[in-house]
Amino acid sequence: MKLLRVGNAGDERPALLDADGTLRDLSGLVSDIDGALLADEFALDRIRAAADTGVLPALDDSGARIGPPVGRIGKVVCIGLNYHDHAEETGAAIPAEPVIFFKAADTVVGPNDTVLVPRRSVKTDWEVELAIVIGRTARYVRDDEDPLAYVAGYAVSHDVSEREFQIERGGTWDKGKNCETFNPLGPWLVTRDEVPDPQALSLKLWVNGELKQDGSTAQQIFPVAEVVRYVSQFMTLYPGDVINTGTPAGVAMGQPEPKPYLRAGDVVELEVSGLGRQRQGLKDA
């Protein structure tokens, strides 16, 4: 299934995109697309059955805002330097273990919402990523378990970053990762059954129509299953939590001088195969 949330920020309603591309209203069945729903197999089965029988009412999607596909996100866990080519372009050593940092849940916005360039920013950068959405509580996942069984589905994520704040201002990466609007997510949460191999997805990103990133999850240093297992050894993952799994080569930081960092007026478009497409205009904060 392709689950999404439609409406003004803070007032989104749950919806489903059916096989014919029609937007269907789920508000008669569920109150939201959130961790509580994703952990409830019976509720998900009711949605599937209703979709199959064609009883869900259509939604007028003309001009409708698409919100983040998951509401009330508990935490956004991020994996840094998780693509061989991205580590190479930035001159970083291949990490021996996954690099973990966080984004606050309030950085998450809709896939086509405006991204704000922070005040005093000179190095705002782009990063297309595959996002994992957790569907079952994952705590100390064992080596003999299938970590993907804890995954509800996947989404497109834009891990916007301010490199000066992140790298040159001391401390951890968090200052360059948690500016407002710095994590567009969606358009859809695509359930795990529709993504048979998360290591066979292409990722692309364009800035003002020019292709900047063109990669594949096959290049991940730590694949999706290992990321879920590993992260669960250090923290409990709850339904509705999101994991950003890293970006391939092609970010502004890895370009020759003068590096083409983002400015107000730029337009970024990105997609992950089978998971949909985003488009954001940039404005000054």
Disulfide bonds with the S-S distance in Angstrom:
none
